[in-house]
Amino acid sequence: DKFLTFANGRNILLQISVNLCLSIGMTLIILTGGIDLSVGAILGFAGAVAAGLLKNGLNIAWAGVQLQFTPFGAIIAGIVVGLALGWFNGIAITKFRLPPFVATLGMLSIARGLTMLWTGGFTITGLGPKFGFMGAGFWLGVPMAVWISAALVAVFFVVSRHTTLGRYIYAVGGSEKASAFSGLNVNRIKIWVYALGGALAAVAGLIVTARLDAADPKAGLGYELDSIAAVVIGGTSLSGGRGSILGTVLGCLIIGVLNNGLFLLNV
């Protein structure tokens, strides 16, 4: 009696919003024939960086400067951190010829270690209502996290289907060799895709941190597996070249509805 209600539907959308942000980036990466095992760790580190900068600022000892951050500045800093780590993944895969599985598995450990160093192993709390609105606020009766994930779906649907970058991503996933012979810069496309994946993981991390009003050093554990599952259930081929953003949305919804239904049945 509680399943087909507006409140429960809103709850399902809220629950899948974080996985959806991760899965959009994962879809782009898998479309190129790659994989990213570090998105959960990047989520945790980006959220911790934003929380730390917002709460404590940034002390530049050699310059004798103490920088303070607004909520917007902390959000931008978190996204930049995710973008940078994703870019590093792309560099490791293209320039150093590491398999995506190995490179991103290494980044998983690196990002987890950086999170522990940044937080000292302690949760950062008390981030304020302005920052918290991103994860716990409502607009027109719908959670902000749902609005954010919906906006990202719309943007990356257009990017994947109606831009040259989107065509290039599908081309690289279909055949790297044919793409290179066609004149595409395959390495640059891959770097862009992994950087976008990192940035989207950072957005997911900011939503988690804002929703909890705390940055947990262990946030995002196992999230990469949920993300990959949603992408594959949504019909994207692990060999690359086939799939869609809307399919990934459906994959996230299937997982979210199953989890929600089992929870309501006390399984």
C-alpha positions, 0 to 999 in steps of 0.5 A: 500500500506504500509502493505506488505513492508520490512520496515513495516515487520521490524517495526512489528518485532521491535514492538513485540520484547519486548512482545516476550521476556516477552512471552517466560518466560510466556510460561514456567511459564504457562506450569507449570500451574502457572502465573506471573502478575509481569513481567511488573513491573519487566521490569520497575524496571530492566530497571530503575536499569540498567539506574541508575547504568549506569548514576550515579553509585552505592554509598556504603556509609559505605565503602566510595566507588563509583562504576561506571558501563560500559554499559555491567555491567549495562545490567548484573546488570539489568538481575540479578535484574530480576532473583532475583525478579523472584526467590523470586516469585518462593520461595513465591509460593513453600516454602510459598504455596501462589497461583501464582496469589497472589504471583505475584500480590504482586510482581507487587506492590513491584517492582513498589514501588522499581522502584519509590524509585530507580528513585524518580519518575523521568525519567532517561535519557541520557544513551549514544549510546553504551547502546542505540544500544541494543534497537535502533541499527541495524545489517545487516539491522535488529534492534538489538531488533529483533536479541535479541528476535530471539536468545532467541526464538532459545535458549528456543525452544531448552531448552523446546524441547531438554533438561531435564529441558524442559521435567520436565516443561511439566511433572510438568504442566501435573501433579505435583503429578505424577511428584513428584512420579516420583522423580522430585523436583517439587519445584526446577523446579518451582523456576527455571521457575519463575527465568527465567521468571524474567530474560527474563522480565529484558531483555525486560526492557533493550530493552525498556530502550535502545530504548527510551534512558530513564528509565520511572518509569511507563514503562511496565504498562499492559504488563503482559496482552499482554504477557498472551494473546500472550501465550494463542493465541499461543495455550498454555493451562492455565492449564499447560502441553501443548503448545510451544515456536513457538506457542507463537511466532505466538501469538505475531505475530498475535497481532502485525500484528492486531495492525499494520494493525489497525494503518495503517487504522487509526482505 
